Amino acid sequence: MRKGIHPENYRLVAFKDMSNDEVFLTKSTANTKETIEVDGVEYPLVKLEISRASHPFYTGKSKLIDTAGRIDKFKNKYAKFKK
């Protein structure tokens, strides 16, 4: 690997799956302004829409997650093209 191109500021970061509120810790360089307390320790927080805890490939369940009204927005946007 080439030297000097990889970040040096890795730290523990909490990633939270917003669809089921699961939180997991891993090292990351992701910038964030929010924090969360996990087991009495405060960590930077990165919010995710989907993770291994809610993705259909890993869970074996197919479920529709529409947190931002994306389906309705899509239908409204393309309704004008209906014949």
Backbone as a ProteinNet text record, in pm:
[ID]
protein_1_A
[PRIMARY]
MRKGIHPENYRLVAFKDMSNDEVFLTKSTANTKETIEVDGVEYPLVKLEISRASHPFYTGKSKLIDTAGRIDKFKNKYAKFKK
[TERTIARY]
83.5	0	87.9	35.1	108.4	102.1	211.3	218.2	166.5	104.7	61.7	-74.3	-147.1	-278.4	-393.9	-366.7	-471.7	-487.4	-610.7	-632.7	-571.1	-533.3	-469.8	-563.9	-677	-761	-876.4	-850	-953.9	-989	-1119.7	-1167	-1293.1	-1335.6	-1458.8	-1578.4	-1668.7	-1788.4	-1908	-2019.8	-2143.8	-2226.8	-2268.9	-2357.7	-2494.2	-2599.9	-2734.1	-2824.6	-2885.7	-2982.9	-3115.8	-3163.8	-3283.4	-3411.8	-3407.4	-3529	-3560.1	-3456.9	-3483.3	-3405.2	-3339.9	-3267.2	-3151.5	-3096.6	-2978.2	-2855.3	-2766	-2643.1	-2524.5	-2423.8	-2301.1	-2181.6	-2071.9	-1950.2	-1846	-1775.6	-1664.5	-1572.5	-1452.9	-1360.5	-1394.3	-1387.6	-1422.1	-1357.9	-1352.7	-1307.4	-1423.4	-1546.2	-1664.7	-1681	-1708.4	-1732	-1878	-1902.6	-2038.6	-2042.1	-2158.6	-2175	-2255.8	-2324.1	-2407.6	-2328.2	-2373.1	-2311.6	-2421.2	-2380.3	-2472	-2394.1	-2465.4	-2402.5	-2433.4	-2327.8	-2340.3	-2260.7	-2328.1	-2265.1	-2188.1	-2243.2	-2183.1	-2071	-2040.5	-1934.8	-1997.5	-1955.1	-2010.3	-1927	-1996.5	-1931.9	-1994	-1917.6	-1978.4	-2082.9	-2191.9	-2302.8	-2319.6	-2331.6	-2365.4	-2495.7	-2596.9	-2727.7	-2734.5	-2786.7	-2800.7	-2947.2	-2986.4	-3122.1	-3136.1	-3028	-3033.1	-2895.9	-2893.9	-2768.4	-2788.4	-2691.6	-2702.5	-2819.6	-2864	-2973.5	-3110.7	-3118	-3248.3	-3248.6	-3133.4	-3126.9	-3185.9	-3274.3	-3339.8	-3242.5	-3127.5	-3030.1	-2982	-2957.4	-2906	-3015.4	-3133.8	-3240.4	-3324.6	-3323.5	-3405	-3550.2	-3582.5	-3719.4	-3723.4	-3826.9	-3844.3	-3942.8	-3895.1	-3985.5	-3956.9	-4059.2	-4050	-4028.6	-3922.6	-3893.1	-3906.9	-4005.1	-4028.6	-4027.1	-3908.5	-3897.2	-3917.4	-3895.5	-3902.6	-4014.2	-4108.8	-4216.9	-4169.4	-4064.3	-4003.8	-4096.7	-4175.9	-4266	-4372.7	-4431.9	-4533.2	-4473.5	-4352.4	-4286	-4262	-4219.9	-4197.6	-4328	-4433.8	-4563.1	-4614.6	-4601.3	-4646.2	-4564	-4434.4	-4345.8	-4378	-4407.3	-4429.3	-4576.5	-4668	-4811.3	-4846.4	-4772.1	-4801.1	-4773.5	-4695.6	-4664.2	-4764.1	-4856.9	-4960.3	-5050.4	-5091.6	-5182.9	-5324
-118.6	0	124.8	229.7	355.4	422.8	482.6	551.6	694.2	743.4	882.1	911.8	811.6	839.6	793.4	720.2	667.5	755.6	775.3	861.3	801.3	888.8	847.2	864.1	932.6	971.6	874.6	745.2	647.1	654.3	643.4	641.9	556.5	517.2	441.3	532.3	485.6	560.6	468	521.1	444.5	467.5	358.8	364.5	314.6	393.5	359.5	337.4	219.7	186.7	248.8	347.2	421.8	340.9	232.4	153.9	60.9	21.9	-66.9	-28.9	85.8	141.1	55.1	-32.2	-108.9	-20.2	-29.3	50.2	-45.3	-16.7	-95.3	-1.5	-42.2	37.8	-19.5	69.3	29.5	149.5	125.2	234.9	300	434.1	508.5	646	710.3	848.6	941	889.4	966.7	1088.2	1203.8	1326.3	1332.3	1373.5	1386	1488.2	1549.6	1647.9	1591.8	1479.5	1419.7	1316.1	1293	1190.4	1104.9	987.2	895.9	827.9	795.6	725.7	577	495.9	350.5	292	220	158.8	260.6	380.8	482.8	561.2	535.1	606.1	680.5	803.9	884.7	866.9	840.5	818.6	911.4	946.5	1016.8	925.7	984.7	906.5	930.5	819.6	824.4	748.3	813.8	750.1	683.8	560.7	483.9	453.6	446.3	405.9	254.4	183.8	37.8	-17.2	-130.1	-194.8	-345.9	-420.2	-565.9	-615	-534.1	-573.1	-557.9	-479.9	-459.2	-488.3	-517.3	-543.6	-681	-691.3	-819	-931.9	-902.6	-1007.1	-1077.3	-1001.5	-1058.5	-1113.2	-1052.1	-1095.5	-1207.9	-1221.2	-1323.4	-1283.5	-1162.2	-1111.8	-995.6	-992.5	-881.3	-784.4	-663	-564	-429.6	-350.4	-220.8	-114.4	-37.3	71.9	201.5	280.6	406.7	518.5	557.7	655.4	797.8	825.8	963.8	985.9	891.5	906.2	896.4	820.7	813.5	752	655.5	589.3	687.2	760	859.9	970.4	1012.6	1116.5	1068.5	942.8	885.5	879.3	830.8	819.4	956.6	1056	1190.7	1250.1	1224.9	1280.3	1224.7	1095.9	1031.6	1011.4	1064.2	1055.4	1134.5	1239.4	1322.5	1249.3	1140.9	1065.8	953.8	932.1	829.1	866.7	767.8	793.7	762.1
0	0	0	-62.4	-65.6	70.3	108	236.8	223.1	330.2	336.3	274.6	226.6	166.2	253.6	359.3	446.1	569.3	616.6	733.8	859.7	948.6	1074.1	1193.8	1175.6	1289.1	1314.7	1314.1	1345.2	1493.3	1523.2	1661.8	1667.1	1785.8	1799.1	1773.4	1687.6	1650.8	1664.9	1714.9	1726.7	1601	1536.7	1421.1	1466.9	1440.5	1485.2	1365.2	1358.4	1254.9	1296.8	1221.9	1260.8	1241.7	1164.8	1143.4	1259.8	1338	1451	1577.3	1575.5	1691.6	1739.8	1656.4	1696	1682.7	1781.3	1782.3	1785	1699.6	1705.3	1696.1	1756	1761.5	1666.9	1600	1515.3	1497.6	1451.9	1427	1294.7	1292.9	1172.5	1177.1	1061.1	1052.1	1017.3	1018.8	981.1	1072.7	1010.9	1087.6	1128.5	1251.4	1301.6	1414.2	1432.2	1539.2	1655.2	1631.4	1735.3	1814.5	1938.7	2022.7	2084.5	2132.4	2199.6	2311.8	2418.4	2530.2	2520.6	2518.2	2511.5	2627.5	2715.3	2833.1	2916.7	2931.2	3015.1	2950.4	2823	2751.3	2634	2612.4	2503.7	2377	2265.4	2135.5	2031.6	1925.9	1812.3	1748.7	1695.2	1641.6	1492.5	1416.7	1274.6	1258.6	1200	1182.3	1045.3	1042.5	919.3	893.4	768.4	732.8	735.5	704.4	697.3	734.5	802.8	841.8	835.4	884.3	881.5	967.2	1061.7	1150.1	1084.2	975	912.3	762.2	703.6	559.3	528.8	429.5	397.9	365.3	308.1	276.7	403.1	509.4	634	723.9	721	810.3	751.9	617.9	553.6	542.2	580.3	573.8	476.5	396.9	305	367.4	396.4	451.8	387.6	375.9	311.6	418.2	403.1	494.8	416.1	450.3	381.7	484.7	528	635.5	588.7	462.2	416	315.1	303.1	207.6	63.9	40.2	-92.2	-195.5	-154.6	-249.6	-296.3	-202.6	-238.6	-325.1	-291.3	-368.4	-512.4	-527.7	-660.4	-739.4	-676	-744.7	-787.7	-702.3	-737	-851	-849.8	-951.4	-1089.4	-1098	-1226.8	-1261.3	-1182.3	-1211.7	-1336.8	-1363.5	-1480.5	-1612.2	-1610.1	-1730.6	-1757.5	-1664.4	-1682.7	-1798.8	-1873.4	-1986.7	-1950.7
[MASK]
+++++++++++++++++++++++++++++++++++++++++++++++++++++++++++++++++++++++++++++++++++

